[in-house]
């Protein structure tokens, strides 16, 4: 996915087709046995992004800075709400690229040139 470093908290991350980025899973059961719950446990990711537990949609939760971190790479887990609660054997990998904006002014490397 991609998101501008100028994005406000709550901004939806977009995929390469500029559609909202959401992880998706399926469960062939019905009712609560098929109701899915998405989450990430990566502490660094949780400082900047949230994963909607019901839809898998990914949003920003804090300001981003391209000059500090350009790429976020994390996993999302999915489980159902059945009894017993079952979890996918493998997590899904998510990569988010922070898009740079022109937010730094030019500066001379020295104050004086002779």
ZICOR-V97258 format. One record per residue. N is the residue number from 1. PSI is psi in whole degrees, -180 to 180 (none if undefined). OMEGA is omega as a letter, one per 30 degrees, with the letter a starting at -180 (* if undefined). BURIAL is + if it has 24 or more other ideal C-beta (glycine too) atoms within 12 Angstrom, else -. Layout:
n/psi/omega/burial
N/PSI/OMEGA/BURIAL
N/PSI/OMEGA/BURIAL
This chain:
n/psi/omega/burial
1/171/a/+
2/144/l/+
3/138/a/+
4/144/l/+
5/-14/l/+
6/3/a/-
7/137/l/+
8/154/l/-
9/137/a/-
10/-5/l/-
11/135/l/+
12/133/l/+
13/141/a/+
14/151/l/-
15/-175/a/-
16/-22/l/-
17/8/l/-
18/28/l/-
19/156/l/-
20/133/l/-
21/122/l/+
22/131/l/+
23/149/a/+
24/143/l/-
25/166/l/+
26/156/l/-
27/123/a/-
28/-2/l/-
29/-171/l/-
30/167/a/-
31/-141/a/-
32/-28/l/-
33/-19/l/-
34/-6/l/-
35/122/a/-
36/151/l/+
37/119/a/+
38/146/l/+
39/157/l/+
40/148/l/+
41/4/a/-
42/114/a/-
43/-39/l/-
44/-43/l/-
45/-44/a/+
46/-18/l/-
47/-25/a/-
48/-25/a/+
49/153/l/+
50/150/l/+
51/119/l/+
52/123/a/+
53/-23/a/-
54/-37/a/-
55/-19/a/-
56/3/l/+
57/145/a/+
58/129/a/+
59/159/l/+
60/150/l/+
61/-4/a/-
62/168/l/+
63/146/l/-
64/157/l/+
65/109/a/-
66/-39/a/+
67/-20/l/-
68/-44/a/-
69/120/a/-
70/-29/a/-
71/134/l/-
72/129/a/+
73/116/a/-
74/173/l/+
75/153/l/-
76/133/l/+
77/155/l/+
78/140/l/+
79/161/l/+
80/172/a/+
81/18/a/-
82/-179/l/-
83/109/g/-
84/155/l/-
85/127/a/-
86/145/a/-
87/145/l/-
88/145/a/-
89/-27/a/-
90/137/l/-
91/162/l/-
92/137/a/+
93/137/l/-
94/134/l/+
95/126/l/+
96/128/l/+
97/129/l/-
98/127/a/+
99/127/a/-
100/142/l/-
101/160/a/-
102/88/a/-
103/9/l/-
104/133/a/-
105/151/l/-
106/150/l/-
107/140/l/-
108/147/l/-
109/-21/l/-
110/158/l/-
111/-24/a/-
112/141/l/-
113/132/l/-
114/none/*/-
